Each structure stands twice: as C-alpha cells, then as structure tokens.
C-alpha cells in the first residue's frame, strides 16, 4: 500500500508564519506514487458513469486530466475570472481573507450530466463550495468531489458533505 502522506512535503511557515503548507509536487513527481494516487482517487467513481471531471485552477487541472483519462471522461476547467475565451457563468467565493471570482464556460456542462469535481487540497472549502454552486447552476449532477489532501480541522470536506456531495480524500493532516 502506498504511503501518500509520506509523499507530500510539509513546508512550515509558508506562505505565512503558522501555516504548514502541504506541497503535493513531491507526490506528483514520483511516477509510481502519482499513478497510485490517481488510481485511488478514481476507485470510488470507476463505475459511476462520469461524463466530465471538473478541475479547479490550478492543481485541480493536473489531477483532473489524469482522472478524466482513467474514467474515459472529458475534462472541464474552472478558472479564475477573465481566463476563459467564450461566454461564461461565474460565482464569487470566500477566501480566508476576502473573496474572489471563478468561472466556467456556459456550454461546458449540460443539465443532468454526471460530474466529478477535483482539486489538490480542501481546507475551508470556499473554492469547492463555489464550484458546486457553479455546477449546480448549470444543472450538473455532482457525483462526488475528490482531493489528495483534506485539512479536516478547517471543515471544508464537511461543508461539502452538508450540501450532499460525496467527498473522497486520500490523506488528512491535522491543523492548518
């Protein structure tokens, strides 16, 4: 069994004092661990008839493409505001200190399509909750949301579960 937690580097006091930054680049750079992580994230959704994997900018793109390939699904990016060239739908979402906007092409998801949401890490869940709002606004059926890392003390995964979204995370780290 792969020790995913050991493959993730912790950088203390980044980006500010008191934060333990969970750096997934070490996991991504190890071919066998990265493959095992993708397989483990796909596992619960292998027979779920996923039409699109939706990845949140930016590290969700790395995972999303790999998951979409494994699920024989399409990939749809959720981007920061102003980065998509066609007509979009957007949502404002909460950050630790303030808010931001993200968007999705209006025609990327059709009502009733089964989607899997992914990102590298879930902390407070502000970004993921915004993504759920965008997807549900287009009529998507969110089959689940998967992440490499959960920071359960910050409550994001539970916030998604409270909205009825199935959440699958490979590892959890206590604290921030």
GROMACS elastic network, one bead per residue, 0.5 to 0.9 nm:
[ bonds ]
;  ai    aj funct       b0    kb
    1    36     6  0.89924   500
    2     5     6  0.88113   500
    2     6     6  0.89311   500
    2     7     6  0.89094   500
    2    32     6  0.89820   500
    2    33     6  0.68342   500
    2    36     6  0.70685   500
    2    37     6  0.83150   500
    3     6     6  0.55388   500
    3     7     6  0.67177   500
    3    33     6  0.83091   500
    4     7     6  0.50756   500
    4     8     6  0.67180   500
    4    27     6  0.73449   500
    4    33     6  0.71566   500
    4    34     6  0.89712   500
    4    36     6  0.87188   500
    4    37     6  0.73178   500
    4   148     6  0.85152   500
    4   170     6  0.72417   500
    4   171     6  0.68789   500
    5     8     6  0.54591   500
    5     9     6  0.83644   500
    5    27     6  0.88775   500
    5   149     6  0.86029   500
    5   170     6  0.82889   500
    5   171     6  0.60416   500
    5   172     6  0.79919   500
    5   173     6  0.84114   500
    6     9     6  0.73941   500
    6    27     6  0.86698   500
    7    24     6  0.76958   500
    7    25     6  0.89629   500
    7    26     6  0.60855   500
    7    28     6  0.87283   500
    7    30     6  0.83014   500
    7    33     6  0.75179   500
    8    22     6  0.64379   500
    8    23     6  0.57695   500
    8    24     6  0.51265   500
    8    25     6  0.74250   500
    8    26     6  0.58147   500
    8    27     6  0.55959   500
    8    28     6  0.89319   500
    9    21     6  0.81508   500
    9    22     6  0.59831   500
    9    23     6  0.50484   500
    9    24     6  0.66636   500
    9    25     6  0.79230   500
    9    26     6  0.63638   500
    9    27     6  0.81359   500
   10    20     6  0.61720   500
   10    21     6  0.55458   500
   10    23     6  0.59680   500
   10    24     6  0.88365   500
   11    14     6  0.62382   500
   11    15     6  0.89778   500
   11    19     6  0.83354   500
   11    20     6  0.57372   500
   11    22     6  0.65805   500
   11    23     6  0.70668   500
   12    15     6  0.85597   500
   12    16     6  0.86731   500
   12    17     6  0.76789   500
   12    18     6  0.72309   500
   12    19     6  0.61979   500
   12    21     6  0.62140   500
   12    22     6  0.88761   500
   13    16     6  0.51149   500
   13    18     6  0.51179   500
   13    20     6  0.58703   500
   13    21     6  0.73065   500
   14    17     6  0.64138   500
   14    18     6  0.77369   500
   14    19     6  0.56649   500
   14    20     6  0.64324   500
   14    21     6  0.56727   500
   15    18     6  0.89005   500
   15    19     6  0.68196   500
   15    20     6  0.85157   500
   15    21     6  0.72823   500
   16    19     6  0.59708   500
   16    20     6  0.88874   500
   17    20     6  0.85302   500
   18   176     6  0.80961   500
   19   175     6  0.86164   500
   19   176     6  0.58883   500
   20   175     6  0.79865   500
   20   176     6  0.61071   500
   21   176     6  0.79965   500
   22   121     6  0.84805   500
   22   149     6  0.80550   500
   22   173     6  0.86666   500
   23    26     6  0.68520   500
   23    27     6  0.82652   500
   24    27     6  0.52271   500
   24    28     6  0.62873   500
   24    29     6  0.87091   500
   24   120     6  0.76117   500
   24   148     6  0.82441   500
   24   149     6  0.86798   500
   25    29     6  0.60259   500
   25    30     6  0.87953   500
   26    29     6  0.52444   500
   26    30     6  0.66565   500
   27    30     6  0.55821   500
   27    31     6  0.82486   500
   27    33     6  0.61437   500
   27    34     6  0.58624   500
   27    37     6  0.84571   500
   28    31     6  0.70752   500
   28    33     6  0.73474   500
   28    34     6  0.50945   500
   28    35     6  0.86742   500
   28    37     6  0.89151   500
   28    62     6  0.88656   500
   29    33     6  0.82837   500
   29    34     6  0.71449   500
   30    33     6  0.54210   500
   30    34     6  0.59021   500
   30    35     6  0.84861   500
   31    34     6  0.52186   500
   31    35     6  0.60923   500
   31    36     6  0.85651   500
   32    35     6  0.51862   500
   32    36     6  0.61228   500
   32    37     6  0.85839   500
   33    36     6  0.50078   500
   33    37     6  0.60359   500
   33    38     6  0.86143   500
   34    37     6  0.50570   500
   34    38     6  0.62430   500
   34    39     6  0.86108   500
   35    38     6  0.51875   500
   35    39     6  0.61673   500
   35    40     6  0.85721   500
   35    66     6  0.89055   500
   36    39     6  0.50585   500
   36    40     6  0.60479   500
   36    41     6  0.85905   500
   37    40     6  0.50308   500
   37    41     6  0.61101   500
   37    42     6  0.85426   500
   37   148     6  0.75984   500
   37   170     6  0.76055   500
   38    41     6  0.51408   500
   38    42     6  0.61012   500
   38    43     6  0.85156   500
   38    63     6  0.72869   500
   38    66     6  0.68016   500
   38    67     6  0.62830   500
   38    70     6  0.81456   500
   39    42     6  0.51722   500
   39    43     6  0.60073   500
   39    67     6  0.81142   500
   39    70     6  0.78982   500
   40    43     6  0.51985   500
   40    44     6  0.78373   500
   40   170     6  0.74481   500
   41    44     6  0.69963   500
   41    45     6  0.79659   500
   41    67     6  0.76509   500
   41   146     6  0.64841   500
   41   147     6  0.75623   500
   41   148     6  0.77481   500
   41   168     6  0.72390   500
   41   169     6  0.75065   500
   41   170     6  0.71783   500
   42    45     6  0.54296   500
   42    46     6  0.57926   500
   42    67     6  0.62913   500
   42    68     6  0.89550   500
   42    70     6  0.72323   500
   42    71     6  0.72329   500
   42   146     6  0.85980   500
   43    46     6  0.52988   500
   43    47     6  0.85673   500
   44    47     6  0.78882   500
   44    48     6  0.81164   500
   44   168     6  0.80137   500
   45    49     6  0.78925   500
   45    50     6  0.75515   500
   45    71     6  0.80865   500
   45   116     6  0.82536   500
   45   143     6  0.80690   500
   45   144     6  0.79830   500
   46    49     6  0.76570   500
   46    50     6  0.82923   500
   46    70     6  0.83716   500
   46    71     6  0.64074   500
   47    50     6  0.80069   500
   47    71     6  0.85025   500
   48   114     6  0.82296   500
   48   143     6  0.75389   500
   49    71     6  0.82240   500
   49    73     6  0.85667   500
   49   114     6  0.69679   500
   49   115     6  0.87260   500
   50    53     6  0.72130   500
   50    68     6  0.86381   500
   50    71     6  0.70173   500
   50    72     6  0.82318   500
   50    73     6  0.62744   500
   50    74     6  0.87121   500
   50   113     6  0.78894   500
   50   114     6  0.51076   500
   50   115     6  0.54228   500
   50   116     6  0.66218   500
   50   143     6  0.76032   500
   51    68     6  0.87346   500
   51    71     6  0.85466   500
   51    72     6  0.81155   500
   51    73     6  0.50967   500
   51    74     6  0.62825   500
   51    75     6  0.86801   500
   51   113     6  0.62314   500
   51   114     6  0.54124   500
   51   115     6  0.58560   500
   51   116     6  0.82692   500
   52    68     6  0.69129   500
   52    71     6  0.88672   500
   52    72     6  0.88336   500
   52    73     6  0.51331   500
   52    75     6  0.54049   500
   52    76     6  0.65398   500
   52   109     6  0.79734   500
   52   113     6  0.77209   500
   52   114     6  0.68290   500
   52   116     6  0.65324   500
   52   117     6  0.86503   500
   53    64     6  0.58882   500
   53    65     6  0.77126   500
   53    67     6  0.69974   500
   53    68     6  0.54825   500
   53    71     6  0.85563   500
   53    73     6  0.65981   500
   53    74     6  0.62331   500
   53    76     6  0.62039   500
   53    77     6  0.85112   500
   53   114     6  0.88608   500
   53   115     6  0.56167   500
   53   117     6  0.59289   500
   53   118     6  0.72380   500
   54    60     6  0.80082   500
   54    61     6  0.81958   500
   54    64     6  0.64011   500
   54    65     6  0.89053   500
   54    68     6  0.86590   500
   54    74     6  0.85495   500
   54    75     6  0.59190   500
   54    77     6  0.56953   500
   54    78     6  0.68794   500
   54   115     6  0.67992   500
   54   116     6  0.60271   500
   54   118     6  0.61863   500
   54   119     6  0.87309   500
   54   131     6  0.88688   500
   55    58     6  0.78668   500
   55    59     6  0.78938   500
   55    61     6  0.50024   500
   55    62     6  0.80393   500
   55    63     6  0.73314   500
   55    64     6  0.50024   500
   55    65     6  0.79431   500
   55    75     6  0.74090   500
   55    76     6  0.63931   500
   55    77     6  0.50918   500
   55    78     6  0.60647   500
   55    79     6  0.87377   500
   55   116     6  0.85247   500
   55   117     6  0.60462   500
   55   118     6  0.50192   500
   55   119     6  0.59635   500
   56    59     6  0.70676   500
   56    61     6  0.63849   500
   56    64     6  0.83078   500
   56    76     6  0.89093   500
   56    77     6  0.61862   500
   56    79     6  0.66407   500
   56    80     6  0.88812   500
   56   117     6  0.77892   500
   56   118     6  0.65256   500
   56   119     6  0.55636   500
   56   120     6  0.86402   500
   56   127     6  0.79888   500
   56   128     6  0.78417   500
   56   131     6  0.76519   500
   57    60     6  0.55961   500
   57    61     6  0.60873   500
   57    77     6  0.69445   500
   57    78     6  0.60238   500
   57    79     6  0.53433   500
   57    80     6  0.69446   500
   57   102     6  0.89202   500
   57   119     6  0.78121   500
   58    61     6  0.55522   500
   58    62     6  0.74934   500
   58    77     6  0.88876   500
   58    78     6  0.87961   500
   58    79     6  0.78559   500
   58   119     6  0.80981   500
   58   120     6  0.87916   500
   59    62     6  0.52777   500
   59    63     6  0.67798   500
   59    64     6  0.84581   500
   59   119     6  0.62162   500
   59   120     6  0.57382   500
   59   121     6  0.87639   500
   60    63     6  0.52447   500
   60    64     6  0.55854   500
   60    65     6  0.84002   500
   60    77     6  0.82733   500
   60    78     6  0.88783   500
   60   117     6  0.86529   500
   60   118     6  0.56086   500
   60   120     6  0.56107   500
   60   121     6  0.86785   500
   60   147     6  0.85730   500
   61    65     6  0.60276   500
   61    66     6  0.85881   500
   61    75     6  0.85517   500
   61    76     6  0.86644   500
   61    77     6  0.67515   500
   61    78     6  0.87555   500
   61   118     6  0.82906   500
   61   119     6  0.75660   500
   62    65     6  0.57850   500
   62    66     6  0.67473   500
   62    67     6  0.88838   500
   62   119     6  0.85856   500
   62   120     6  0.85588   500
   63    66     6  0.53015   500
   63    67     6  0.60349   500
   63    68     6  0.84818   500
   63   118     6  0.70573   500
   63   119     6  0.69536   500
   63   120     6  0.72105   500
   63   147     6  0.87656   500
   63   148     6  0.88991   500
   64    67     6  0.50757   500
   64    68     6  0.58997   500
   64    69     6  0.84502   500
   64    75     6  0.65509   500
   64    76     6  0.81752   500
   64    77     6  0.83467   500
   64   116     6  0.89118   500
   64   117     6  0.81025   500
   64   118     6  0.62043   500
   64   119     6  0.75788   500
   65    68     6  0.51517   500
   65    69     6  0.61990   500
   65    70     6  0.87492   500
   65    74     6  0.83052   500
   65    75     6  0.60835   500
   65    76     6  0.87937   500
   66    69     6  0.51784   500
   66    70     6  0.63729   500
   66    71     6  0.87387   500
   67    70     6  0.51212   500
   67    71     6  0.61254   500
   67    72     6  0.84287   500
   67    73     6  0.81607   500
   67    75     6  0.86269   500
   67   118     6  0.88021   500
   68    71     6  0.50898   500
   68    72     6  0.57959   500
   68    74     6  0.57503   500
   68    75     6  0.58105   500
   69    72     6  0.51242   500
   69    73     6  0.63518   500
   69    74     6  0.77321   500
   69    75     6  0.84658   500
   70    73     6  0.77264   500
   71    74     6  0.86184   500
   76   104     6  0.81043   500
   76   105     6  0.86598   500
   76   108     6  0.66886   500
   76   109     6  0.82039   500
   77   103     6  0.87645   500
   77   104     6  0.68956   500
   77   105     6  0.85529   500
   77   108     6  0.88728   500
   78    84     6  0.89989   500
   78   102     6  0.66293   500
   78   103     6  0.56793   500
   78   104     6  0.51064   500
   78   105     6  0.82122   500
   78   131     6  0.74257   500
   79    82     6  0.80580   500
   79    83     6  0.63083   500
   79    84     6  0.70878   500
   79   101     6  0.87723   500
   79   102     6  0.54609   500
   79   103     6  0.54329   500
   79   104     6  0.65333   500
   80    83     6  0.61846   500
   80    84     6  0.84359   500
   80   100     6  0.81054   500
   80   101     6  0.62509   500
   80   103     6  0.62382   500
   80   104     6  0.89219   500
   81    84     6  0.76674   500
   81    90     6  0.75481   500
   81   100     6  0.82026   500
   81   101     6  0.54999   500
   81   103     6  0.57219   500
   81   104     6  0.88919   500
   82    85     6  0.79649   500
   82   102     6  0.83796   500
   82   103     6  0.80059   500
   83   103     6  0.83527   500
   84    87     6  0.79409   500
   84    88     6  0.73774   500
   84   103     6  0.77364   500
   84   104     6  0.74575   500
   84   105     6  0.69937   500
   85    88     6  0.83615   500
   85   105     6  0.83017   500
   86   105     6  0.63805   500
   86   106     6  0.80415   500
   86   107     6  0.89967   500
   87   104     6  0.84900   500
   87   105     6  0.58620   500
   87   106     6  0.58560   500
   87   107     6  0.79882   500
   88   103     6  0.61029   500
   88   104     6  0.53212   500
   88   107     6  0.79888   500
   89   102     6  0.85103   500
   89   103     6  0.55151   500
   89   104     6  0.55625   500
   89   105     6  0.63437   500
   89   106     6  0.55012   500
   89   134     6  0.72084   500
   89   137     6  0.87824   500
   89   138     6  0.86601   500
   90   101     6  0.66579   500
   90   102     6  0.55559   500
   90   104     6  0.64919   500
   90   105     6  0.88155   500
   90   134     6  0.67781   500
   91   100     6  0.83917   500
   91   101     6  0.55322   500
   91   102     6  0.57357   500
   91   103     6  0.64837   500
   91   130     6  0.63056   500
   91   131     6  0.79475   500
   91   133     6  0.75052   500
   91   134     6  0.64475   500
   92    99     6  0.65943   500
   92   100     6  0.55491   500
   92   102     6  0.66601   500
   92   103     6  0.89897   500
   92   130     6  0.69037   500
   93    98     6  0.87313   500
   93    99     6  0.55162   500
   93   100     6  0.56023   500
   93   101     6  0.60938   500
   93   102     6  0.77254   500
   93   126     6  0.58603   500
   93   127     6  0.61110   500
   93   128     6  0.88071   500
   93   129     6  0.75709   500
   93   130     6  0.52335   500
   93   131     6  0.85985   500
   94    97     6  0.77987   500
   94    98     6  0.61737   500
   94   100     6  0.66491   500
   94   101     6  0.88475   500
   94   125     6  0.86754   500
   94   126     6  0.50480   500
   94   127     6  0.70255   500
   94   129     6  0.88835   500
   94   130     6  0.80104   500
   95    98     6  0.51954   500
   95   100     6  0.68923   500
   95   124     6  0.84138   500
   95   126     6  0.61701   500
   95   127     6  0.75576   500
   96    99     6  0.79071   500
   96   124     6  0.79314   500
   96   126     6  0.83068   500
  100   127     6  0.89673   500
  101   130     6  0.86647   500
  102   127     6  0.85393   500
  102   130     6  0.78882   500
  102   131     6  0.80014   500
  102   134     6  0.88521   500
  103   106     6  0.87674   500
  103   131     6  0.84899   500
  103   134     6  0.76866   500
  104   107     6  0.84211   500
  104   108     6  0.70914   500
  104   109     6  0.89108   500
  104   131     6  0.89694   500
  104   134     6  0.75475   500
  104   135     6  0.85844   500
  105   108     6  0.52192   500
  105   109     6  0.80924   500
  106   109     6  0.72390   500
  106   110     6  0.89292   500
  106   138     6  0.76880   500
  107   110     6  0.69022   500
  107   138     6  0.87894   500
  108   138     6  0.89935   500
  109   112     6  0.85607   500
  109   113     6  0.66988   500
  109   115     6  0.86575   500
  109   135     6  0.76687   500
  109   138     6  0.66024   500
  109   139     6  0.79017   500
  109   140     6  0.66922   500
  110   113     6  0.57231   500
  110   138     6  0.66942   500
  110   139     6  0.67707   500
  110   140     6  0.67025   500
  111   114     6  0.89328   500
  111   136     6  0.86177   500
  111   137     6  0.89406   500
  111   138     6  0.58967   500
  111   140     6  0.52631   500
  111   141     6  0.78193   500
  112   138     6  0.87211   500
  112   139     6  0.57450   500
  112   140     6  0.51380   500
  112   141     6  0.56552   500
  113   139     6  0.75614   500
  113   140     6  0.51181   500
  113   141     6  0.57440   500
  113   142     6  0.82684   500
  114   140     6  0.61738   500
  114   142     6  0.59339   500
  114   143     6  0.60914   500
  115   135     6  0.86080   500
  115   140     6  0.66775   500
  115   141     6  0.61193   500
  115   142     6  0.50274   500
  115   143     6  0.57526   500
  115   144     6  0.73739   500
  115   145     6  0.88450   500
  116   141     6  0.87575   500
  116   142     6  0.60253   500
  116   143     6  0.56588   500
  116   144     6  0.51826   500
  116   145     6  0.56902   500
  116   146     6  0.75607   500
  117   128     6  0.81349   500
  117   131     6  0.80497   500
  117   132     6  0.81473   500
  117   142     6  0.73009   500
  117   143     6  0.81738   500
  117   144     6  0.63087   500
  117   146     6  0.63883   500
  117   147     6  0.87198   500
  118   121     6  0.87233   500
  118   128     6  0.84280   500
  118   144     6  0.85928   500
  118   145     6  0.55408   500
  118   147     6  0.58311   500
  118   148     6  0.88356   500
  119   122     6  0.73991   500
  119   128     6  0.80894   500
  119   145     6  0.82318   500
  119   146     6  0.68740   500
  119   147     6  0.53457   500
  119   148     6  0.75076   500
  119   149     6  0.89205   500
  120   146     6  0.82684   500
  120   147     6  0.51197   500
  120   148     6  0.51759   500
  120   149     6  0.63445   500
  120   150     6  0.88820   500
  121   146     6  0.87961   500
  121   147     6  0.54035   500
  121   148     6  0.58581   500
  121   150     6  0.58174   500
  121   151     6  0.77068   500
  121   169     6  0.85172   500
  122   125     6  0.56454   500
  122   126     6  0.87167   500
  122   127     6  0.84732   500
  122   128     6  0.75420   500
  122   146     6  0.89739   500
  122   147     6  0.66394   500
  122   148     6  0.83763   500
  122   149     6  0.63673   500
  122   150     6  0.50572   500
  122   151     6  0.62729   500
  122   152     6  0.82500   500
  122   154     6  0.85961   500
  122   155     6  0.85974   500
  122   156     6  0.58809   500
  122   157     6  0.64893   500
  122   169     6  0.86853   500
  123   126     6  0.80483   500
  123   149     6  0.85175   500
  123   150     6  0.63521   500
  123   151     6  0.50343   500
  123   152     6  0.70350   500
  123   153     6  0.80355   500
  123   154     6  0.53906   500
  123   155     6  0.66815   500
  123   156     6  0.51735   500
  123   157     6  0.75043   500
  123   176     6  0.77299   500
  124   127     6  0.82329   500
  124   128     6  0.88271   500
  124   151     6  0.79780   500
  124   152     6  0.85068   500
  124   153     6  0.86190   500
  124   155     6  0.54873   500
  124   157     6  0.77920   500
  124   159     6  0.81224   500
  125   128     6  0.51483   500
  125   129     6  0.57876   500
  125   130     6  0.83924   500
  125   154     6  0.81514   500
  125   155     6  0.71677   500
  125   157     6  0.65579   500
  125   158     6  0.85968   500
  125   159     6  0.68075   500
  125   160     6  0.72851   500
  126   129     6  0.52043   500
  126   130     6  0.61957   500
  126   131     6  0.86808   500
  126   156     6  0.72770   500
  127   130     6  0.50978   500
  127   131     6  0.62489   500
  127   132     6  0.87331   500
  128   132     6  0.61987   500
  128   133     6  0.86303   500
  128   145     6  0.84753   500
  128   156     6  0.80718   500
  128   157     6  0.89643   500
  128   160     6  0.77024   500
  129   132     6  0.50528   500
  129   133     6  0.62806   500
  129   134     6  0.87349   500
  129   156     6  0.83399   500
  129   159     6  0.78054   500
  129   160     6  0.66376   500
  129   163     6  0.87876   500
  130   133     6  0.50762   500
  130   134     6  0.63118   500
  130   135     6  0.87121   500
  131   134     6  0.50619   500
  131   135     6  0.61365   500
  131   136     6  0.85081   500
  132   135     6  0.51277   500
  132   136     6  0.59523   500
  132   137     6  0.82780   500
  132   142     6  0.76762   500
  132   160     6  0.84415   500
  132   163     6  0.89663   500
  132   165     6  0.87088   500
  133   136     6  0.52796   500
  133   137     6  0.59506   500
  133   138     6  0.87647   500
  134   137     6  0.50783   500
  134   138     6  0.66073   500
  134   139     6  0.89458   500
  134   140     6  0.89304   500
  135   138     6  0.52664   500
  135   139     6  0.64910   500
  135   140     6  0.53566   500
  135   141     6  0.79270   500
  135   142     6  0.76068   500
  136   140     6  0.51615   500
  136   141     6  0.70360   500
  136   142     6  0.76395   500
  137   140     6  0.74898   500
  141   144     6  0.89406   500
  142   145     6  0.76803   500
  142   165     6  0.68598   500
  142   166     6  0.84100   500
  143   165     6  0.71100   500
  143   166     6  0.68346   500
  144   165     6  0.56120   500
  144   167     6  0.57732   500
  144   168     6  0.75220   500
  145   157     6  0.89911   500
  145   160     6  0.83737   500
  145   165     6  0.68616   500
  145   166     6  0.61937   500
  145   168     6  0.63271   500
  145   169     6  0.85147   500
  146   149     6  0.89670   500
  146   166     6  0.83990   500
  146   167     6  0.57409   500
  146   169     6  0.56375   500
  146   170     6  0.83168   500
  147   150     6  0.69238   500
  147   167     6  0.80129   500
  147   168     6  0.64522   500
  147   170     6  0.67860   500
  147   171     6  0.85470   500
  148   168     6  0.84702   500
  148   169     6  0.54322   500
  148   170     6  0.50260   500
  148   171     6  0.63079   500
  148   172     6  0.85547   500
  149   169     6  0.59245   500
  149   170     6  0.61553   500
  149   171     6  0.50982   500
  149   172     6  0.56390   500
  149   173     6  0.73514   500
  150   153     6  0.88096   500
  150   154     6  0.88350   500
  150   155     6  0.89481   500
  150   156     6  0.80155   500
  150   157     6  0.70509   500
  150   169     6  0.60907   500
  150   170     6  0.77678   500
  150   171     6  0.62092   500
  150   173     6  0.64712   500
  150   174     6  0.87149   500
  151   154     6  0.58503   500
  151   155     6  0.73111   500
  151   156     6  0.76440   500
  151   157     6  0.81635   500
  151   171     6  0.87572   500
  151   172     6  0.57119   500
  151   173     6  0.53385   500
  151   174     6  0.61086   500
  151   175     6  0.66691   500
  151   176     6  0.64777   500
  152   155     6  0.51888   500
  152   156     6  0.69112   500
  152   157     6  0.68011   500
  152   158     6  0.77610   500
  152   172     6  0.67287   500
  152   173     6  0.72347   500
  152   174     6  0.67045   500
  152   175     6  0.77707   500
  152   176     6  0.87892   500
  153   156     6  0.84722   500
  153   173     6  0.84634   500
  153   174     6  0.62488   500
  153   175     6  0.57296   500
  153   176     6  0.71614   500
  154   157     6  0.84967   500
  154   175     6  0.76047   500
  154   176     6  0.70058   500
  155   158     6  0.53371   500
  155   159     6  0.61634   500
  155   160     6  0.88823   500
  156   160     6  0.64254   500
  156   161     6  0.87217   500
  157   160     6  0.51924   500
  157   161     6  0.62919   500
  157   162     6  0.86542   500
  157   167     6  0.65049   500
  157   168     6  0.86556   500
  157   169     6  0.86853   500
  158   162     6  0.60306   500
  158   163     6  0.86843   500
  158   167     6  0.83958   500
  159   162     6  0.50623   500
  159   163     6  0.66511   500
  159   165     6  0.89326   500
  160   163     6  0.51595   500
  160   164     6  0.66888   500
  160   165     6  0.54458   500
  160   166     6  0.76109   500
  160   167     6  0.72084   500
  161   166     6  0.60431   500
  161   167     6  0.66181   500
  162   165     6  0.72837   500
  169   172     6  0.73672   500
  173   176     6  0.79397   500
